[in-house]
Structure formats: C-alpha cells, structure tokens
Amino acid sequence: MSYIFPSAPLRDAILSSIPEGSSQFGMELFSPSFLYAPVRHSQAVDPNTMLVVGNRGAGKSLWWAALRSPNHRRVIARTLPKAGLPSNLEVRAGFGTGVPIKEAPSKDVLAKLLREFEPREIWRAIVGWQVLGETTLLPVENWPSRVTWVRNHPEEFESALDDADEKLLGENRTQLVVFDALDTAADTWTDLRRLLRGLLQVTLEFRARRRIRLKVFVRPDMLEDPEVANFPDASKVLGSKALLSWTLVDLYGLLWQMLGNAPEGGKEFREGTQTGFNQKWVKVEESWTVPNPLCVEEELQRSVFHAISGPWMGPNPKRGFPYTWLPNHLADSFGQASPRSFQVALREAAVHHPPSGWPYALHHEGIRRGVQAASGVRVRELTEDYPWVEPAMEALRNKVIIPCSPLDLHSTWKSHDTLKEVARAATASAKLGPRRLEKGAEGLIQDLEELGIFQRLPDGRLQMPDVYRVAFGLGRKGGIRPLR
C-alpha cells in the first residue's frame, strides 16, 4: 500500500506555515526557515542584476525584503551560490513600503520634490544618501536640501561617490540599494512615468561603479510605456532584466520548505518523506533543508503530494490528478501560477475538513474551494493594479459562458456602454490604462489578452483561465462554479 501522511498533522502543517490574512510574498518578512529560493531566481538576487520584473505575487517584495535582512541573505547565499551574493554585502532601501522617511522619501515627499527637481536629480540624491550617509557633504535637514545640494555640486558629489567606491573596494565590501513598490510612488501615471525613467537612468549610471549597485523591482506593465525607456542606452538596463517565474517543481519545492519547517506538523511531514519516500532532511542553523530530489523530480513530487491529497480529483482519474490540477487551475493564460495564489489555495483546502473516512489530509472538494479563494484574491490584486479591468469584466458577469466568441463580448459591452465606463475608470486612476481602447471592443479584448485574462483559441474563440474566470463570474460547462 502506498504511503499516506497522517491527516490532521499535515493540515496543521499547512495552516501553521501559511497564516491567514498574510502573504509570504508581501511586505511582511517571514522566518528564514520558510525562505525557498528556486535556482532560476539566482539572477534576480544577483547584485549585478539591475532590473527584476514580476507580476503581483511572484516574489518581488519577498526578495526586496530578504536582501535587506542579514539572516535571510545567509540563506540565499547558501542555497543560491550562482547568485554571487558576497558575505560582506550591505543592502539599503531606496524606496519601498515601510521605509522610514529618514532613509528614503515617501510618496508625498516625492510629489513635492517633482515640482522642484528633475527625477534623475532626486534619485541620485537618494542613492547618494544611502551610500555616503550623514557626511558633511549632504545636508541632514530634509530631502529638498539634499537634492538641492546634489544638483548644485555635481563635481563634489561625483568625487565623493568615487571615494566611497574606492573605500568599498579597499575594504572588500559591496553596497546594494534596492527599490520596490514603485507603483505607489506617485498618484498619476505622468509622475510615475517620470520617476521610473529617472530611476532607470540612475541605475544605469551606477552600473559603471565597482562596488555600488542598484536593483529595481517592477511589474511588467510599468515598462510597457515607451517613454519610460526613452533615454540613451536604456536597452542595457532592459536587456539584462531578470524575470521572476515559478515552474511546477518550484511551487512544490516551496510547499515542502513550508511544511518541513512548520511549527505544527513539520516533524510528521519530515518523518513521512523519509519513511515513505526515502528523503532525508538536514538541518542547517535553524532551518530544515528540502532534500534536492524533492525540488527537481516531478514524479517524486507527485507521489508526495498525492500522499497528502489523494490520487484523483474525484472518484476516478477522469477528473484529473491533484499535483497538476491545482497549479493548472491557478495559472493565467501564459501558464504562470503565482506562489501567492498557490499558498492561498492550499490554506483554504486545509481549512476544509475531509468527509468521514477519507484518509488523506486534503480532499478534492477542498482543493476546488481553494481555487475559488485564490481566484478571488488574484482578481482583487489585478483590479488594484488595473482598475479599468473591473468595469470591463463586471459587465460580463453571469452573462457569458467560456469559451465564447469575441462577438459575445462586443454585444454585451455595447449594451452596457462598457467602453465609456472603462475609459472613465482609466482616467480616474494613476495606473496604466488600456492601450488599445481607441480600437473599440476588439482593442479592449487585446488589452485583456495581454494581461493573461483571455486567451485566443485557434478557432478564434476566447478562453479564460479559472484563476480569473471563477471570481469574475463567467461560466464554463463542467468547470469550477464561479463566485456569485
């Protein structure tokens, strides 16, 4: 008989390692024991990588926060040797959520600075403050005085940076300044575009220095506007960007890291993987390290997860297999499932108690409910980033069955005057609006395809992944029920 993990301890492990209402991939930093670093993310944390691009929930804020923590950096250096993370790395925050005003200006301060200074001058002063500190050069009173000094003393400022760079080299140290949550840096897209362009310029300028590095975390849509990269040699920044993506084995490697270090049920999971699958865990400092085969071998991962979930998504194999079914139903049209969605779905699945007599920790009905919960979270995140999507999709709720013809969307939007609502929502927001709205309904569909919400089938019909369809309230024959 195949091995089955003890039901209650495994649910406890999931619930105690994925707290309700919090996200391991948000701003709140978690224990180093839960840090899982896929090999493919080596470039993203490499100090020499200037630009890191990823959607909501892909881990931008995780790496931004983890790089600032010495304890987390030690884990990264140990698990991702290819990242080249030096032990003598010093990391400062140039912008991000929760950074004290003394270290970096807030959104309101940036808005005031933009009325007086060029964005490049602002970012140079911010980086200079991080690198030079409270020296006799930069004023300590406030940010306007610091930017003013940098603008009026370019030669002295460059000379001070040269000296700092030389000192770092002599002491074998590296300073990295990281920037995150830039979508919150301004209230209008015009200001945000200017700030992004200026920051990328400064990032490129500092690339020539030996021991001073900048790293910028952004969403992909923030780079779509051609004005953002409208400066000489911008391709050197954009061409070297690292993309944060998660494969099937990465997602399950993350799950094992959480379960193996869970305060409740972690011991039972580790013992189970050793007893049932001959996988031995090793403790390094305070963290249990996932055995390498569990990180890279799909068939082994499948066997382990099915010892938690059961082998099928129903009474027989026709309903699918949980190991692939779950991430497939959390993926967007580009085939990408975010770790945040994966965690939300698993926690909700663990909350759902299996029926009496079911031997596994998770039940397929709980996993389906997990996808519903993850869909709700993903759609809330999406509409926060792109407010114009909400009126476009709300008009389709309970009126469209997927897959559908584009003409179904055209007629529904026309009857609800949706294009005007979309334009109004885009105008009222500081976020990027739809780029093809002037082309009418077909242009709007293309914009939604670009976001991974719709997918064009070979026969011309439109498909929508469940991670969006369920919360947006569109139907599909035989699919997970949409949220009402």
C-alpha positions in Angstrom: 0.0 0.0 0.0 1.3 3.5 -0.9 2.3 5.8 2.0 -0.3 8.2 3.3 0.7 11.1 5.5 -1.2 11.5 8.8 -4.2 13.7 8.0 -4.5 16.1 11.0 -0.8 16.9 11.4 -0.5 17.6 7.7 -3.4 20.0 7.8 -1.8 21.6 10.9 1.4 22.0 9.0 -0.3 23.8 6.1 -2.3 26.1 8.4 0.7 26.9 10.7 3.0 27.7 7.8 0.6 29.8 5.7 -1.0 32.2 8.2 -4.5 33.5 7.4 -4.6 37.0 6.0 -0.9 37.3 5.4 1.3 36.6 2.4 4.7 35.2 2.4 5.2 37.2 -0.9 4.1 40.5 0.5 5.9 43.2 2.5 5.9 41.3 5.9 9.1 39.4 6.2 8.9 35.9 7.5 11.2 33.5 9.2 14.3 32.5 7.2 13.2 28.9 7.7 10.4 29.5 5.2 12.6 31.1 2.6 12.7 28.9 -0.6 15.0 30.1 -3.3 14.5 28.4 -6.7 17.7 28.1 -8.7 16.1 30.1 -11.6 15.9 33.1 -9.3 19.7 33.3 -8.9 19.9 36.1 -11.5 17.1 38.1 -9.7 19.1 38.3 -6.4 22.5 38.7 -8.1 23.7 42.2 -7.0 24.8 42.8 -10.6 21.3 42.4 -12.0 19.8 45.9 -12.3 16.2 45.2 -13.1 13.9 42.4 -11.8 10.4 42.1 -13.4 7.5 40.1 -12.0 3.7 40.2 -11.6 1.8 40.5 -8.3 2.6 37.6 -6.1 5.7 36.5 -7.9 8.1 37.4 -5.1 9.4 40.9 -5.9 8.7 42.2 -2.4 10.0 39.0 -0.9 13.4 39.4 -2.5 13.5 43.1 -1.8 12.9 42.4 1.9 15.0 39.3 2.1 18.0 41.0 0.6 17.8 43.7 3.3 18.0 41.1 6.1 21.4 39.6 7.0 19.8 36.4 8.3 17.8 35.9 5.0 20.9 36.8 2.9 22.8 34.0 4.5 20.1 31.5 3.4 20.1 33.0 -0.1 23.9 32.8 -0.3 23.9 29.2 0.9 21.1 27.9 -1.4 21.8 30.0 -4.5 25.6 30.1 -4.9 25.3 31.1 -8.5 23.8 34.4 -7.4 27.2 35.5 -6.3 25.9 37.1 -3.1 29.0 38.3 -1.2 29.1 37.8 2.6 30.1 41.4 3.0 27.2 42.8 1.2 25.4 45.8 2.7 21.8 46.5 1.4 19.8 49.7 1.8 16.3 50.6 0.7 16.0 53.5 -1.8 12.2 53.2 -1.9 9.6 50.7 -0.6 6.7 50.2 1.7 7.5 50.9 5.4 10.9 52.5 4.8 11.4 55.4 7.3 11.4 58.9 5.9 15.0 59.4 7.1 16.2 56.6 4.8 14.0 57.4 1.7 11.3 59.8 0.7 7.7 58.9 0.9 5.2 59.3 -2.0 4.1 62.7 -0.7 7.7 63.9 -0.4 8.4 62.6 -3.9 5.4 64.6 -5.2 6.8 67.7 -3.7 10.3 67.0 -5.0 9.0 66.5 -8.5 7.6 70.1 -8.5 11.1 71.4 -8.0 13.6 68.9 -9.4 14.2 66.5 -12.2 13.6 62.8 -11.3 17.2 61.9 -12.1 18.4 64.5 -9.5 16.0 63.1 -6.9 17.2 59.5 -7.3 20.8 60.5 -7.4 20.4 62.2 -4.0 18.5 59.2 -2.6 21.3 56.8 -3.7 23.9 59.3 -2.5 22.3 59.4 0.9 22.3 55.6 1.1 26.0 55.3 0.1 27.5 58.4 1.7 25.4 58.6 4.8 25.3 61.6 7.1 28.5 63.1 5.9 29.5 66.8 5.8 28.5 66.9 2.2 24.8 66.0 2.1 22.6 68.1 4.4 20.7 66.2 7.1 17.7 68.6 7.5 15.4 67.2 4.8 15.1 65.8 1.3 14.7 69.1 -0.6 18.0 70.3 0.9 19.8 67.1 -0.1 18.6 67.1 -3.7 19.4 70.8 -4.0 23.0 70.1 -2.8 23.4 67.3 -5.3 22.1 69.4 -8.2 24.3 72.4 -7.3 27.5 70.4 -6.5 27.8 67.8 -9.3 31.6 67.6 -9.2 31.9 67.3 -5.5 29.1 64.7 -5.4 30.8 62.6 -8.1 34.1 62.9 -6.3 32.5 61.7 -3.0 31.0 58.7 -4.8 34.4 57.9 -6.3 36.0 58.0 -2.9 33.2 55.8 -1.4 33.5 53.3 -4.2 37.3 53.2 -3.7 36.9 52.7 0.0 34.4 49.8 -0.5 36.8 48.2 -2.9 39.7 48.5 -0.5 37.6 47.0 2.3 36.2 44.3 0.0 32.6 45.4 0.7 29.7 46.0 -1.7 26.7 48.3 -1.3 23.4 47.5 -2.9 20.5 49.9 -3.0 17.1 48.3 -3.7 13.8 49.8 -4.9 10.4 48.2 -4.6 6.6 49.1 -4.6 7.3 51.8 -7.2 3.6 51.7 -8.4 2.9 53.5 -5.1 5.5 56.3 -5.7 3.0 58.7 -7.4 -0.7 59.4 -7.8 -0.6 60.0 -11.5 0.8 57.9 -14.3 2.5 61.0 -15.7 4.5 61.4 -12.5 5.1 57.7 -12.1 6.4 57.5 -15.7 8.9 60.3 -15.0 10.1 58.7 -11.8 10.6 55.3 -13.4 12.5 56.8 -16.3 14.8 58.8 -14.0 15.4 55.8 -11.7 16.4 53.6 -14.7 18.8 56.3 -15.9 20.4 56.5 -12.5 20.6 52.7 -12.2 22.5 52.6 -15.5 24.8 55.3 -14.4 25.8 53.5 -11.2 26.4 50.3 -13.2 29.9 51.7 -14.1 30.9 51.7 -10.5 32.8 48.8 -9.0 31.2 48.3 -5.6 28.0 50.3 -5.7 24.9 48.6 -7.2 21.2 49.4 -7.7 18.4 46.9 -8.1 14.9 47.9 -9.2 11.8 45.6 -8.8 8.9 46.4 -11.1 5.8 44.9 -12.6 6.0 44.2 -16.4 3.2 46.7 -17.2 5.3 49.5 -15.8 7.8 49.1 -18.6 5.3 49.0 -21.4 5.1 52.7 -21.9 7.9 53.6 -24.4 8.5 56.9 -22.6 9.8 55.0 -19.6 12.8 53.8 -21.5 13.3 56.8 -23.7 16.9 57.6 -22.8 20.3 56.7 -24.3 21.4 53.1 -23.7 18.1 52.1 -22.0 18.4 48.7 -23.7 21.4 47.9 -21.4 19.0 48.0 -18.4 16.0 46.4 -20.1 18.1 43.8 -21.9 19.7 42.5 -18.6 16.4 42.2 -16.7 15.6 39.1 -14.7 12.1 37.6 -14.9 10.5 36.1 -11.8 8.7 33.0 -12.8 7.7 29.8 -11.0 7.6 26.3 -12.6 5.6 23.4 -11.3 8.6 21.9 -9.4 9.3 25.4 -7.9 5.9 25.7 -6.4 6.0 22.3 -4.8 9.6 22.9 -3.6 8.2 26.0 -1.9 5.4 23.8 -0.3 7.9 21.3 1.0 10.0 24.1 2.5 7.0 25.4 4.4 5.7 22.0 5.5 9.2 20.8 6.6 9.7 23.8 8.8 6.1 24.2 10.0 5.8 24.8 13.8 3.0 22.2 13.9 3.1 19.1 11.8 6.5 19.8 10.4 8.1 16.8 12.2 5.4 14.5 10.9 6.0 15.7 7.3 9.7 15.3 7.5 9.4 11.8 9.0 6.8 10.9 6.4 9.0 11.8 3.5 11.8 9.8 5.0 9.7 6.8 5.8 7.6 6.7 2.7 9.9 8.2 0.1 13.5 7.8 1.5 14.1 11.5 1.6 16.4 12.6 4.5 16.2 16.2 5.8 19.3 18.1 7.1 19.1 21.0 9.5 21.3 24.0 8.8 21.3 26.6 11.5 17.6 26.9 12.4 16.2 25.7 9.0 15.4 22.2 7.7 16.7 22.0 4.1 14.4 20.3 1.5 16.2 17.2 0.0 17.3 18.0 -3.5 15.3 15.3 -5.3 12.1 16.8 -3.8 13.0 20.1 -5.5 13.6 18.7 -9.0 11.9 15.4 -9.6 8.3 15.7 -10.8 7.4 12.1 -10.3 8.6 12.1 -6.7 6.8 15.4 -6.0 3.7 13.9 -7.5 3.9 10.9 -5.2 4.5 13.0 -2.1 1.6 15.4 -2.9 -0.8 12.6 -3.7 0.1 11.1 -0.3 -1.4 14.4 1.1 -4.3 14.9 -1.3 -5.2 11.5 -2.7 -4.5 10.4 -6.3 -7.5 11.9 -8.1 -9.7 15.0 -8.2 -12.8 12.8 -7.9 -13.8 9.2 -7.8 -11.6 8.3 -10.7 -8.7 9.5 -12.8 -11.0 11.2 -15.4 -11.3 14.2 -13.1 -7.6 14.9 -13.1 -4.6 14.5 -10.8 -4.2 17.0 -7.9 -0.5 17.5 -8.4 -1.1 19.1 -11.9 -4.7 20.0 -11.5 -4.1 22.6 -8.8 -1.4 24.7 -10.4 -3.1 24.4 -13.8 -6.2 25.9 -12.4 -4.3 28.7 -10.8 -2.3 29.6 -14.0 -3.1 32.6 -16.1 -3.2 32.5 -20.0 0.6 32.5 -20.1 0.7 29.3 -18.0 2.1 31.2 -14.9 0.7 30.4 -11.4 1.9 32.8 -8.7 3.2 31.4 -5.4 0.7 33.7 -3.6 -2.3 32.0 -5.4 -0.8 28.6 -4.7 -0.5 29.3 -1.0 -4.0 30.8 -0.7 -5.5 27.8 -2.4 -3.6 25.3 -0.2 -4.6 27.0 3.0 -8.2 27.1 2.0 -8.1 23.5 1.1 -6.7 22.6 4.5 -9.4 24.6 6.3 -12.0 22.3 4.6 -12.2 19.1 6.7 -12.4 16.0 4.5 -15.5 13.8 4.8 -15.5 11.0 7.4 -13.4 8.0 6.3 -11.3 10.0 3.9 -7.7 9.0 4.8 -5.8 12.0 3.3 -5.1 15.4 4.7 -6.7 17.2 1.7 -9.9 16.4 -0.2 -10.6 17.3 -3.8 -13.6 19.4 -2.8 -11.4 21.4 -0.5 -8.8 21.9 -3.3 -11.6 23.2 -5.6 -12.7 25.6 -2.9 -9.0 26.6 -2.6 -9.0 27.6 -6.3 -12.1 29.7 -5.7 -10.5 31.5 -2.8 -7.3 32.1 -4.8 -9.3 33.4 -7.7 -10.9 36.0 -5.5 -7.5 37.1 -4.2 -5.9 37.2 -7.7 -8.8 39.3 -9.2 -8.7 41.8 -6.3 -4.9 42.2 -6.9 -5.5 42.6 -10.6 -8.2 45.2 -10.3 -6.0 47.1 -7.8 -3.2 47.3 -10.5 -5.6 47.8 -13.4 -8.8 49.5 -12.2 -10.2 49.7 -15.7 -10.5 45.9 -15.8 -13.3 45.8 -13.2 -16.0 47.6 -15.3 -14.9 45.6 -18.4 -15.4 42.3 -16.6 -18.3 43.2 -14.4 -20.4 43.7 -17.5 -19.8 40.1 -18.4 -20.7 38.6 -15.0 -23.3 35.8 -15.3 -23.8 36.7 -19.0 -21.0 34.8 -20.8 -20.1 31.1 -21.0 -16.4 30.4 -21.7 -15.2 29.7 -24.3 -17.1 32.3 -26.3 -16.9 34.3 -29.5 -15.4 37.8 -29.3 -18.8 39.0 -30.7 -20.4 37.9 -27.4 -18.2 40.4 -25.6 -18.8 43.1 -28.2 -22.5 42.9 -27.9 -22.6 42.7 -24.1 -20.2 45.7 -23.7 -22.2 47.7 -26.2 -25.5 47.1 -24.3 -23.9 48.2 -21.1 -22.0 51.2 -22.6 -18.9 49.5 -21.0 -16.2 51.2 -23.1 -17.2 54.6 -21.6 -17.0 53.1 -18.1 -13.6 51.6 -18.9 -12.3 55.0 -20.1 -13.7 56.7 -17.0 -12.0 54.2 -14.7 -8.7 54.6 -16.5 -8.9 58.4 -16.4 -9.6 58.4 -12.7 -6.6 56.2 -11.9 -2.9 56.8 -11.6 -2.4 53.3 -13.1 -1.8 52.3 -16.7 -5.0 52.3 -18.7 -5.9 50.1 -21.7 -3.5 50.9 -24.6 -5.9 50.0 -27.4 -9.2 51.4 -26.2 -9.4 53.7 -29.3 -9.8 50.5 -31.4 -13.1 49.7 -29.6 -14.2 46.4 -28.2 -11.6 44.4 -30.1 -8.8 46.6 -28.8 -10.1 46.1 -25.3 -10.1 42.3 -25.8 -6.5 42.6 -27.0 -5.5 44.5 -23.8 -7.2 41.8 -21.7 -5.3 39.1 -23.6 -2.1 41.0 -22.9 -2.8 40.8 -19.2 -3.3 37.0 -19.4 -7.0 37.2 -18.7 -8.2 36.0 -22.1 -6.6 33.6 -24.4 -7.4 33.3 -28.1 -8.0 29.7 -29.3 -7.0 28.5 -32.8 -10.7 28.7 -33.9 -10.9 32.4 -32.8 -12.9 31.9 -29.7 -11.8 33.3 -26.3 -10.8 31.1 -23.4 -10.3 32.3 -19.8 -8.3 30.5 -17.1 -10.1 29.6 -13.9 -7.9 31.8 -11.7 -9.8 34.7 -13.3 -13.0 33.2 -14.6 -14.2 32.0 -11.2 -14.1 35.4 -9.4 -15.1 37.4 -12.5 -18.3 35.3 -12.5 -18.2 33.7 -16.0 -19.5 30.3 -16.6 -17.9 27.2 -18.1 -19.5 23.9 -18.8 -18.3 21.3 -16.3 -15.9 23.8 -14.7 -15.5 25.1 -11.2 -18.5 27.2 -10.2 -18.0 30.9 -10.5 -18.3 33.1 -7.4 -21.6 34.9 -7.2 
